[in-house]
């Protein structure tokens, strides 16, 4: 076998030159002021260096940022009031959603306690083998999901004229659609949306921009004419989330979708999440929930050792009965207009 020494030397020399020359990124992080992930953490030191916990309360930080201005406090107070109002208006439906979810999961030994507004277990813990359950709900719902998603929705861009600019714009749009179809696995995503809609009657698709998302971007040479490598940069990206009805709080005054003025996406997040997404402002978040008891939508409504029986999240800190030492999470509320898609069954 003959080896071309000249080609080997030429390729090695070219590789060394590419590694040694200056590289210029082909992309810059776009401005995303106010978006999740766009805030910086200036000082991450703890008050006690021996504290290894990642979920820190405001008092645990070495440097605590200044309190929010009065205008921000007024907005926060208004959002809390709207959240409490939406929370109270849908409590009856929440119990139905929780019971339907429990049946879908094969946990059918529950009943609704209308007075306490929670779920009660009908099982005797001392006789675990007595309660045989054959889950027939999930196969039925999965069959309906398969029928409803046989013809998955599709989208494509069509040029409005034969102008070369319109033709190239349509091709570029189709490339983007294909990219996000692969990124979010549209087939699986559609089935998840329909499955939640079959269980609880409705589901939501939330689309937003996360400035902390990383992407692989090309690097150019000093002249900007040739790609000499690739690197990972936090330039941000589109994020899509399938949300069940438990996580969405709708304007209670609206009777139709067209009448909805605002919607709130609320969920329980650990304290470290707020610091990662909102930097210095995240240090000001005070714990008012427990993440462990909110990991399951059914357990959150179950009164007893497995859950608090108060729903997925407390309507306000005043209604909490949990000990302060167990609070390692907080309720996140995001107010939006009509930027969340809904699926009905």
N, C-alpha and C positions, 0 to 999 in steps of 0.2 A: 504494500500500500504506500503510495507516494504522498508526501505532505508538501504543500506549497508554503515554503518558509516566508515568502514575500507577503502572501495574503495574511498569514498569522501575525506577522509584525505590523502590517498595515492596520488590521483590526484592533490589535492591542494598543497601537499608538492612537487610533481614533477614540477608543474607549477612554484612555488616559486623558486625552484632550477634552473630551466631553465632561469628565469628572472634575477637571481642573478649572474649566472656564466658568465665568460668572453666570449664574442662572437667575432669570427673572420670571416671577410668577405671571401666568397669563390671566389670573383673576385677582380681584381685590374683594375683601369682605364688604358687602354692600351695607349701607347704613340701615339699621333696624332698631332705631331708638324706641324703647318701650316694649319691644318684643321679648318673650321668654328666651333666656340665653344671651341677651345683649348687654347684661349688666356685669360689671367686673367686681371681683372680691379684692379689695385693696389690702386688707390685713386679715389673715386667717389664723392669727395666734389665739390660743386659748388662755383663759385666766389661770387655769390649773394645767400645766403641761402633762401631768400624770393622768388626766382625764382622757381615756381612749374612746369615749362615746362620740359618734359622729352626728348625733341629733342633739344640738345644743340650744338651750334657752338663751334669751338675751343676756342674762346675768353671767353666763358661762364664757362670754367672749372677752378677750383682753381689751379690745377697743370697740365700744358700742357707738354706732353712728348717731347723729343728732336726731331728735324726734321729728316726725313728719310735720310739714306746714299745716296750718289750719284748713286750707282748702282740701288737702288730701284727706284729712280726718273727716271732713264733712262728707266727702264722696264715699269713704269707707263706711261711715255710719248709715248713709242712705242705702248702700248695697246690702248691708246686714239687715236693714228693715225690709227691703224687697225680698230678700232670701227667706226671712222668717215668715212673711206673708205667703210666699209660694210654697213653703214647706208645710204650713198648716192646711193649706187648701187641698193638698193631695195625699194626706195621711191615710184616708180610707183606701185609695187606689194602691198605695204602697203595700198594704197587707195582702191585697189580691195578687200583686206581682210577686211578692215573696212566697206566697202559697203555691202559685203556679210554677215558680222556679224550683221549689222544693219537690213538687211532683215530677218535674222534668228530670231532676237529679236522682229520683228514686227514693227520696226521703218523704214518705207519705204519712208518717205517724205524727201529724201535727194538727192543731186546730187553731182557729183565730179567736183570740180573746178580745172581744169588741170593747169591753170596759177598760182593760189595761192597754189596748191598742198595740198588741204584740202577738207573737206566736207562742203557743204552749205545746210542749212535747207530751205525747200520750204514752210514751214508753216507760216501762219500769226498769231502771238501771240494773236491778238485781236479777232480772230475767231477760238477758239480751237475746237468747235463742228463741224466744217466744214469738218475736215479731218478724215473720217472713214477709218479704216484699218482692214482688215480680214487677219490674218496671216495664209497663206497656205504653207509657206516655211517650217516652223518648223515641222508640221506633216509629210510632205514628207521626210524631212531629218531624223526625228526620225524613220520613217518606214524603211529607208535604213540602219540606224544604227542597228535596230533590226535584219534585215536579215543578215548583215555582221557579227554580233556577236552571231549568233545562235550556232555556233561551236567555242567555246572559245578556244584559244591555251592553251595547257597544257604541263607540263614538269615533268619528273621523272628521277631518277637516277637508273641505272642498273649496278650491279657488273660485272666486266670484267672477273671474275673467281670465283670458288667455295671456294676460300681462305676465312677463317673466317674474316680476316682483311678487305677484299673487301666487304664482305657481310655486316659487321657492318658499313663500310663507306657509302655504298649505303643507308642503313636504316637511318643513321644520316642525309645524304643529303636530303632524302625525308621528314624527320621531319622538316628540315629547310625550305624547299620549302613550305610545308603545313603551317608553322608558318607565313611566309611572305605573302602567299596567303590570309590568314585570316587578317593579319595586314593591308594590303593595299587594301583589298576588290577587288580582281582581276576582278570580273565581272563588277562592277561599273567603275573601272579604265579603263578597255578595252573599254567600251562604251564611256567614256569621250574622250579617244584618237581618236576613230573612228569619234565621232561627230565633233571634231575640224578639223579632216582631211577632212570631208565632207564639212565643211563650208569654210575653207581657203585653202584646197588642201593638207595640211601636218600638222603634229603634232609631238611632240618629247616627249620622256620619259627620264628623267634625273635621274641617280642613283648616290648618293654620300654618304659619311660618315660625320655625324654631331656629333662632340665630346661632345656637350652639351645635347644630348638626355638622358633621364633617363630611367632606366629599373629596374624591381623588381628582386633582386638577393638574393640568400639564404645566411644565416649566420650560421657558424659552431661553434661547441664548441671548447674549447682550444686544444683538441686533433686532431681536424679536421676530425672526423669520423662520427659525427652526426649533422644533421640540427636542429638548435634550434630556428630559426626564419627567417624572411625575412625583407629586407629593400630596400628603393629606392636609387639608386646611379646613378650619372652622368657618366656612363661608355661609353656612345656613342652608336649610332645605325645607321643602314642603313636608308636613306631617299629616297623616290621616289617622283618625281614631274612630273605632266603632263604639258607640256609647249606648248602653241600655237605658231604659226609662228611669232607672233609679238615679242616674247621675245628672239628669236634666230637670231644671225647675223653670216652668213656663209662667208667663204673665197670667195670673189667675183671672183677670178681667176679660181675657180673650175667649170668644166662643168658637172662632174658626182660626185656621192657620193664618189667614190674611189679617186678622185682628191682633196678632201677637206683636207687641211693641218691644219686648226684650225677653231674653232667655239667659239663664244662669247655668253654667256647667260647674258643679260643685263636687269635690271629691276630697277624701282624706289623704294627705301626703305627709311623709316624715319631715322633720324640721330641716334636715340636710338638703332636701329637695328645693326648698325656698332659697337657701344660700347658693346652691348650684345655678339656679335659674335667674335669681334676682340680686345676686351679689351682696353688697353692703345693706341694701334695704331688706334682704331676707333675714338678717340678724334680728330685726325688730319683731318678727313673728313670734307670738306667744303660743305655747301649746294649749289646745283646748279639746283634744281628742286622742284616741288610742288607735293606732294602726292595726294592732293584732286582732281586735274584735271586729274590724270592718273588712277583713280579707274575704269573707263570704257574705253574699247578700242575704242568705237565709239565716246564718248565725247572727247577723246584725239585728235581726228582729226576734231572735229567740231569747226569751227571758230565762236566765239561769247562768250556769258556769261557763257555757260556750258562747255567750253573747250578752250584750247589755240590754237587749229588748227595746232599744230606743231608735232603731233605724240605722241606716248607713252612716249617719252623722248627726250630731246634736244640732238643733235649730239655733241654739245660742249657748254660750258658756255657762249661763246661769242655771241651765237645766241639767248640768252634769252632776253626777253623784260619784264619779270615779275619783280615786286619790290622786293628788297632784304628782306624786312620784311616778305614777304610771303614764302620765301624759307625755308622749313623745312625738305627737303629730298634731297637725292643725288642719282646719277646713279651708280648702282653696276655692274661691269663687271667681269665675270669669264671666263677665257680662258681655253678651254679644247681641247683635241685631238678628238678621235673618241669614246668617252665614252657615247654618247647620242644616243639612238635609235630613229629612225624616222619611222613614219607611213604615207604612201601615199594613196591617193584615186584618 
